[in-house]
Amino acid sequence: MKKRNKLLIGAVVVILALAVMPLAAFAQQGPGPKPPAHPAHTLMRALTDAAAQTLGMTPKDFVQALHQGKTPAQLADEAGVAQEDLAAAMQATWNAQGEALIGKFIENGMPQRPDKCGKINAVRRWTKISAETLQMPVKDFVQALRSGQTPAQIAEAHDSSGQALVDAIVAAEKAHLDKAVADGKLTQEKADEILARITDAAGKWVEKGMTRHPRRHH
């Protein structure tokens, strides 16, 4: 029993040490649309929450302690919790969510990075909406962006405004969210929260345009 517990806890520590669940994941995120969680992150977050709750800690403090070099076994001893109880709590979470994660992996293979793909897809949608709002070809709008202009500057050059683009983007995104609420996929409260983040992110994108990253020199 102890050997299995050590193997389970050890596996979690290895994954956490590899930054699957970095400390930053528990920090409050800033404004802007939040991408869907990576399946592995969701599982590790659930395991971390289960361990932290069993030890009477917050998930952030639990992960911080691991990054400081402590092991779950040490944390359990400090909290007066039997290692078997800690392992049992994590095993129950693994049984509940691990099987579903494995099934998705077998069926779909390696998932794409949602953080990157989600932002790219949003910008593509917003680019198309903006071009249609200004009644110009999408390729011309994209070319203007690549030349260094911001969406707001492009809008002004076409006798419009950046706010008009933001309004069009928010209206389109709200329509999708309203449908999700009507279909029972989202609560109205959650939809309002997402729309608020989208409104903020769209405003920043319209004002700043494409973010250029410095090229790496090899």
C-alpha positions as CSV (number, residue, x, y, z in Angstrom):
1,M,0.0,0.0,0.0
2,K,2.8,2.4,1.0
3,K,4.7,1.6,-2.2
4,R,1.6,2.4,-4.3
5,N,1.1,5.6,-2.4
6,K,4.7,6.7,-2.9
7,L,4.4,5.9,-6.6
8,L,1.2,8.0,-7.0
9,I,2.5,10.9,-5.0
10,G,5.9,10.7,-6.8
11,A,4.2,10.8,-10.2
12,V,2.3,13.9,-9.2
13,V,5.5,15.6,-8.0
14,V,7.3,14.8,-11.2
15,I,4.5,16.3,-13.3
16,L,4.3,19.3,-11.2
17,A,8.0,19.8,-11.3
18,L,7.8,19.7,-15.1
19,A,5.6,22.8,-14.8
20,V,2.4,21.1,-16.0
21,M,0.9,23.0,-13.0
22,P,3.2,26.0,-12.5
23,L,2.6,28.4,-9.6
24,A,1.5,31.1,-12.0
25,A,-1.6,29.0,-12.8
26,F,-3.0,29.8,-9.4
27,A,-2.4,33.6,-9.7
28,Q,-5.4,35.7,-10.6
29,Q,-5.5,36.2,-14.3
30,G,-5.8,39.6,-15.8
31,P,-8.5,40.8,-18.1
32,G,-9.1,39.3,-21.5
33,P,-10.7,36.1,-22.8
34,K,-9.6,33.0,-20.8
35,P,-8.8,30.1,-23.1
36,P,-10.2,26.7,-22.3
37,A,-8.1,24.7,-19.9
38,H,-5.7,22.0,-21.3
39,P,-7.1,18.6,-20.3
40,A,-3.9,17.7,-18.6
41,H,-4.0,20.9,-16.7
42,T,-7.6,20.3,-15.7
43,L,-6.6,16.9,-14.3
44,M,-3.5,18.2,-12.5
45,R,-5.5,21.1,-11.1
46,A,-8.1,18.6,-9.7
47,L,-5.4,16.5,-8.2
48,T,-3.7,19.5,-6.7
49,D,-7.0,20.8,-5.2
50,A,-7.7,17.4,-3.7
51,A,-4.3,17.2,-2.1
52,A,-4.4,20.8,-0.8
53,Q,-7.9,20.3,0.6
54,T,-6.8,17.1,2.4
55,L,-3.8,18.9,3.9
56,G,-5.9,22.0,4.8
57,M,-3.9,24.2,2.5
58,T,-4.8,26.4,-0.5
59,P,-3.8,25.0,-3.9
60,K,-1.5,27.9,-4.4
61,D,0.3,27.3,-1.1
62,F,0.5,23.6,-1.8
63,V,2.2,24.2,-5.2
64,Q,4.5,26.9,-3.8
65,A,5.6,24.4,-1.1
66,L,6.4,21.9,-3.8
67,H,8.4,24.4,-5.7
68,Q,10.4,25.2,-2.5
69,G,11.5,21.6,-2.4
70,K,9.0,20.0,0.0
71,T,7.4,16.7,-0.8
72,P,3.7,15.9,-0.4
73,A,4.8,13.3,2.2
74,Q,6.6,16.1,4.2
75,L,3.6,18.4,3.9
76,A,1.3,15.5,5.1
77,D,3.5,15.0,8.2
78,E,3.5,18.7,9.0
79,A,-0.3,18.8,8.7
80,G,-0.7,15.6,10.8
81,V,-2.4,13.8,7.9
82,A,-1.6,10.2,7.1
83,Q,0.1,9.7,3.8
84,E,-2.4,7.0,3.0
85,D,-5.3,9.5,3.4
86,L,-3.5,12.0,1.1
87,A,-3.0,9.2,-1.5
88,A,-6.6,8.0,-1.2
89,A,-7.9,11.5,-1.9
90,M,-5.7,11.9,-4.9
91,Q,-6.5,8.4,-6.1
92,A,-10.2,9.1,-6.0
93,T,-9.8,12.2,-8.1
94,W,-7.6,10.3,-10.6
95,N,-10.2,7.6,-10.8
96,A,-12.9,10.1,-11.5
97,Q,-11.1,12.3,-14.1
98,G,-8.1,10.3,-15.3
99,E,-10.1,7.7,-17.1
100,A,-12.0,10.4,-19.1
101,L,-8.7,12.1,-20.0
102,I,-7.1,8.9,-21.2
103,G,-10.2,8.2,-23.3
104,K,-9.9,11.6,-25.0
105,F,-6.2,11.1,-25.6
106,I,-6.8,7.7,-27.2
107,E,-9.6,9.1,-29.4
108,N,-8.1,12.5,-30.3
109,G,-4.4,12.3,-29.8
110,M,-2.3,15.2,-28.6
111,P,-4.4,18.3,-28.1
112,Q,-3.4,21.6,-29.5
113,R,-2.3,24.4,-27.2
114,P,-5.6,26.1,-26.4
115,D,-3.9,29.3,-25.1
116,K,-2.2,30.0,-28.4
117,C,-4.9,28.7,-30.8
118,G,-7.7,30.4,-28.9
119,K,-6.1,33.8,-29.3
120,I,-5.3,33.2,-32.9
121,N,-8.9,32.2,-33.7
122,A,-10.3,35.2,-31.8
123,V,-8.0,37.6,-33.8
124,R,-9.1,35.9,-37.1
125,R,-12.8,36.4,-36.2
126,W,-12.2,39.9,-35.2
127,T,-10.3,40.7,-38.3
128,K,-13.1,39.4,-40.5
129,I,-15.7,41.3,-38.5
130,S,-13.7,44.5,-38.7
131,A,-13.1,44.2,-42.4
132,E,-16.8,43.6,-43.0
133,T,-17.7,46.5,-40.8
134,L,-15.5,48.8,-42.9
135,Q,-16.7,47.2,-46.1
136,M,-13.3,46.3,-47.3
137,P,-11.7,43.0,-48.4
138,V,-10.3,40.9,-45.5
139,K,-7.0,40.6,-47.3
140,D,-6.7,44.4,-47.6
141,F,-7.4,44.7,-43.8
142,V,-4.8,42.1,-43.0
143,Q,-2.3,43.8,-45.3
144,A,-2.9,47.1,-43.5
145,L,-2.3,45.3,-40.1
146,R,0.9,43.8,-41.4
147,S,2.1,47.2,-42.5
148,G,2.0,48.4,-38.9
149,Q,-1.4,50.0,-38.7
150,T,-3.8,49.3,-35.9
151,P,-7.4,48.4,-36.5
152,A,-8.4,51.8,-35.1
153,Q,-6.1,53.6,-37.6
154,I,-7.5,51.5,-40.4
155,A,-11.1,52.4,-39.3
156,E,-10.2,56.1,-39.2
157,A,-8.8,55.9,-42.7
158,H,-12.1,54.5,-43.9
159,D,-14.3,57.2,-42.2
160,S,-15.1,55.1,-39.2
161,S,-13.7,54.6,-35.7
162,G,-12.1,52.1,-33.5
163,Q,-15.2,52.1,-31.2
164,A,-17.3,51.1,-34.2
165,L,-15.1,48.0,-34.6
166,V,-15.3,47.1,-31.0
167,D,-19.0,47.5,-31.0
168,A,-19.3,45.2,-34.1
169,I,-17.0,42.6,-32.5
170,V,-18.8,42.6,-29.2
171,A,-22.2,42.3,-30.9
172,A,-21.0,39.3,-32.9
173,E,-19.5,37.6,-29.9
174,K,-22.6,38.3,-27.8
175,A,-24.7,36.6,-30.4
176,H,-22.7,33.4,-30.0
177,L,-22.8,33.6,-26.2
178,D,-26.6,34.2,-26.3
179,K,-27.0,31.1,-28.4
180,A,-24.8,29.1,-25.9
181,V,-27.0,30.3,-23.1
182,A,-30.2,29.4,-25.0
183,D,-28.8,25.9,-25.7
184,G,-28.0,25.4,-22.0
185,K,-24.2,25.3,-22.6
186,L,-23.5,28.4,-20.5
187,T,-25.3,30.2,-17.6
188,Q,-26.2,33.9,-18.2
189,E,-23.8,34.9,-15.4
190,K,-20.9,33.1,-17.1
191,A,-21.8,34.5,-20.5
192,D,-21.8,38.0,-19.1
193,E,-18.4,37.4,-17.5
194,I,-16.9,36.1,-20.8
195,L,-18.4,39.0,-22.7
196,A,-16.8,41.5,-20.3
197,R,-13.4,40.0,-20.9
198,I,-14.0,39.9,-24.6
199,T,-15.0,43.6,-24.6
200,D,-11.8,44.5,-22.8
201,A,-9.6,42.3,-25.0
202,A,-11.2,43.6,-28.2
203,G,-10.7,47.2,-27.2
204,K,-7.0,46.5,-26.6
205,W,-6.7,44.7,-29.9
206,V,-8.4,47.5,-31.9
207,E,-6.1,50.1,-30.3
208,K,-2.8,48.1,-30.4
209,G,-3.3,45.8,-33.4
210,M,-0.8,43.0,-34.1
211,T,1.8,42.3,-31.5
212,R,5.2,41.9,-33.0
213,H,7.6,39.5,-31.2
214,P,11.3,40.0,-31.6
215,R,13.0,37.4,-33.7
216,R,15.2,34.9,-32.0
217,H,18.8,34.9,-33.2
218,H,20.4,31.5,-33.3
